[in-house]
Amino acid sequence: MYQTEDFLVTSGVARFQIDGKVIMAEQGDKVHIPVGAFHKYENASGVGDDLIISIRTDPADFAREESFFRNFSGYMEDCRKVNQQPSPFQLFRLVYEIQAPLVFPGMGKTSTLVSRQVCWLFMFVAGVVIGEWLLGYKGTYPEYYQSGEEKDKPM
Protein backbone atom coordinates (compact mmCIF):
# COMPACT_ATOMS: atom_id res chain seq x y z
CA MET A 1 0.00 0.00 0.00
CA TYR A 2 2.84 2.41 0.80
CA GLN A 3 5.35 1.34 -1.81
CA THR A 4 5.69 0.33 -5.41
CA GLU A 5 6.27 -3.36 -6.04
CA ASP A 6 7.89 -4.90 -9.08
CA PHE A 7 7.47 -8.60 -9.77
CA LEU A 8 9.61 -10.67 -12.13
CA VAL A 9 8.30 -14.12 -13.02
CA THR A 10 11.33 -16.40 -13.13
CA SER A 11 9.40 -19.64 -13.56
CA GLY A 12 5.79 -20.59 -14.13
CA VAL A 13 2.74 -18.46 -14.87
CA ALA A 14 1.23 -15.86 -12.53
CA ARG A 15 -2.22 -14.31 -12.53
CA PHE A 16 -2.15 -10.80 -11.09
CA GLN A 17 -5.17 -8.73 -10.21
CA ILE A 18 -4.37 -5.03 -9.85
CA ASP A 19 -7.25 -2.74 -8.90
CA GLY A 20 -9.64 -5.22 -10.52
CA LYS A 21 -7.68 -5.68 -13.77
CA VAL A 22 -6.32 -9.18 -14.51
CA ILE A 23 -2.81 -9.53 -15.94
CA MET A 24 -1.24 -12.85 -16.89
CA ALA A 25 2.56 -13.04 -16.64
CA GLU A 26 4.90 -15.78 -17.80
CA GLN A 27 8.60 -16.47 -17.33
CA GLY A 28 10.57 -13.26 -17.98
CA ASP A 29 7.55 -10.95 -17.65
CA LYS A 30 7.67 -8.00 -15.26
CA VAL A 31 4.62 -6.60 -13.49
CA HIS A 32 4.59 -3.20 -11.78
CA ILE A 33 2.28 -2.43 -8.85
CA PRO A 34 1.92 1.32 -8.19
CA VAL A 35 1.68 2.82 -4.70
CA GLY A 36 -1.80 2.39 -3.24
CA ALA A 37 -3.00 -0.27 -5.69
CA PHE A 38 -5.00 -3.17 -4.32
CA HIS A 39 -3.41 -6.29 -5.73
CA LYS A 40 -3.03 -10.01 -5.43
CA TYR A 41 -1.32 -12.74 -7.37
CA GLU A 42 -1.61 -16.49 -7.63
CA ASN A 43 -0.01 -19.44 -9.32
CA ALA A 44 -1.67 -19.96 -12.70
CA SER A 45 0.81 -22.63 -13.80
CA GLY A 46 -0.30 -26.16 -14.52
CA VAL A 47 -1.14 -28.55 -11.70
CA GLY A 48 2.01 -29.37 -9.76
CA ASP A 49 4.05 -26.64 -11.46
CA ASP A 50 5.75 -24.06 -9.27
CA LEU A 51 5.52 -20.31 -9.57
CA ILE A 52 8.79 -18.56 -8.73
CA ILE A 53 8.87 -14.78 -8.60
CA SER A 54 11.28 -12.08 -7.52
CA ILE A 55 9.86 -9.03 -5.77
CA ARG A 56 11.46 -5.60 -5.47
CA THR A 57 9.87 -2.86 -3.39
CA ASP A 58 10.55 0.86 -3.43
CA PRO A 59 11.06 2.28 -0.95
CA ALA A 60 12.64 -0.91 0.28
CA ASP A 61 11.65 -1.83 3.83
CA PHE A 62 13.59 -5.04 4.18
CA ALA A 63 13.10 -5.47 7.92
CA ARG A 64 9.31 -5.22 7.67
CA GLU A 65 9.14 -7.51 4.65
CA GLU A 66 11.54 -10.04 6.16
CA SER A 67 9.66 -10.03 9.46
CA PHE A 68 6.35 -10.73 7.73
CA PHE A 69 7.60 -13.48 5.43
CA ARG A 70 9.60 -15.24 8.18
CA ASN A 71 6.65 -15.12 10.60
CA PHE A 72 4.13 -16.17 7.96
CA SER A 73 6.30 -18.97 6.54
CA GLY A 74 7.33 -20.19 10.00
CA TYR A 75 3.74 -20.29 11.21
CA MET A 76 2.52 -22.08 8.08
CA GLU A 77 5.35 -24.63 8.33
CA ASP A 78 4.57 -25.30 12.00
CA CYS A 79 0.91 -25.87 11.11
CA ARG A 80 1.93 -28.24 8.32
CA LYS A 81 4.21 -30.22 10.66
CA VAL A 82 1.39 -30.91 13.11
CA ASN A 83 -1.23 -31.35 10.37
CA GLN A 84 -3.29 -28.41 11.65
CA GLN A 85 -5.16 -25.80 9.64
CA PRO A 86 -3.75 -22.28 10.18
CA SER A 87 -5.94 -19.95 12.21
CA PRO A 88 -7.33 -17.20 9.99
CA PHE A 89 -7.17 -14.87 13.00
CA GLN A 90 -3.41 -15.49 13.34
CA LEU A 91 -2.98 -14.85 9.62
CA PHE A 92 -5.00 -11.63 9.86
CA ARG A 93 -2.84 -10.55 12.83
CA LEU A 94 0.38 -11.18 10.87
CA VAL A 95 -0.91 -9.18 7.90
CA TYR A 96 -2.18 -6.37 10.14
CA GLU A 97 1.30 -6.13 11.71
CA ILE A 98 2.80 -4.94 8.43
CA GLN A 99 -0.18 -2.67 7.69
CA ALA A 100 -1.13 -4.41 4.46
CA PRO A 101 -4.91 -4.82 4.28
CA LEU A 102 -6.36 -7.77 2.44
CA VAL A 103 -8.56 -7.11 -0.54
CA PHE A 104 -11.83 -8.97 -0.57
CA PRO A 105 -13.63 -10.20 -3.68
CA GLY A 106 -15.84 -7.52 -5.18
CA MET A 107 -14.14 -4.65 -3.35
CA GLY A 108 -12.71 -3.32 -6.60
CA LYS A 109 -16.23 -2.31 -7.63
CA THR A 110 -16.59 0.16 -4.75
CA SER A 111 -14.67 3.39 -4.31
CA THR A 112 -11.04 3.06 -3.28
CA LEU A 113 -11.64 5.05 -0.09
CA VAL A 114 -14.60 2.87 0.97
CA SER A 115 -12.73 -0.32 0.02
CA ARG A 116 -9.71 0.61 2.11
CA GLN A 117 -11.78 1.62 5.13
CA VAL A 118 -13.78 -1.62 5.04
CA CYS A 119 -10.61 -3.71 4.65
CA TRP A 120 -8.80 -1.89 7.47
CA LEU A 121 -11.78 -2.23 9.80
CA PHE A 122 -12.07 -5.94 9.07
CA MET A 123 -8.33 -6.49 9.55
CA PHE A 124 -8.39 -4.61 12.86
CA VAL A 125 -11.37 -6.52 14.22
CA ALA A 126 -10.24 -9.95 12.97
CA GLY A 127 -6.50 -9.51 13.57
CA VAL A 128 -6.28 -7.34 16.66
CA VAL A 129 -9.58 -7.54 18.54
CA ILE A 130 -10.21 -11.26 18.00
CA GLY A 131 -6.74 -12.53 17.08
CA GLU A 132 -4.64 -10.65 19.62
CA TRP A 133 -6.93 -9.46 22.39
CA LEU A 134 -9.21 -12.51 22.60
CA LEU A 135 -7.04 -15.37 21.31
CA GLY A 136 -3.58 -14.13 22.31
CA TYR A 137 -1.94 -14.20 18.88
CA LYS A 138 0.99 -11.90 18.15
CA GLY A 139 2.08 -9.98 15.08
CA THR A 140 5.61 -11.38 15.30
CA TYR A 141 7.28 -14.25 17.13
CA PRO A 142 10.95 -14.41 18.21
CA GLU A 143 11.23 -18.05 17.12
CA TYR A 144 10.51 -16.94 13.55
CA TYR A 145 12.12 -13.50 13.38
CA GLN A 146 14.24 -11.18 15.49
CA SER A 147 15.50 -7.80 14.37
CA GLY A 148 19.24 -7.16 14.58
CA GLU A 149 18.89 -5.45 17.98
CA GLU A 150 16.73 -8.25 19.41
CA LYS A 151 19.10 -10.98 18.19
CA ASP A 152 21.86 -9.59 20.41
CA LYS A 153 19.73 -9.59 23.60
CA PRO A 154 19.93 -12.66 25.86
CA MET A 155 16.67 -14.59 26.13
Number of C-alpha atoms within 10 A of each C-alpha: 15 13 16 16 18 16 19 19 19 15 18 18 23 25 16 21 18 18 17 16 9 13 12 14 19 17 15 14 15 15 18 14 20 16 12 13 17 22 18 15 13 12 15 17 15 10 7 6 12 14 18 14 18 11 12 14 16 12 10 12 10 11 12 13 13 14 22 21 15 17 24 20 13 16 21 16 14 13 14 12 9 8 9 11 9 14 14 12 20 23 22 25 26 27 20 21 20 14 15 16 22 18 17 11 8 9 17 18 10 10 9 15 8 12 18 19 12 17 17 18 12 17 26 20 17 20 27 24 16 18 24 19 13 10 13 11 20 17 21 19 16 12 10 15 18 18 12 9 7 11 11 9 8 5 6
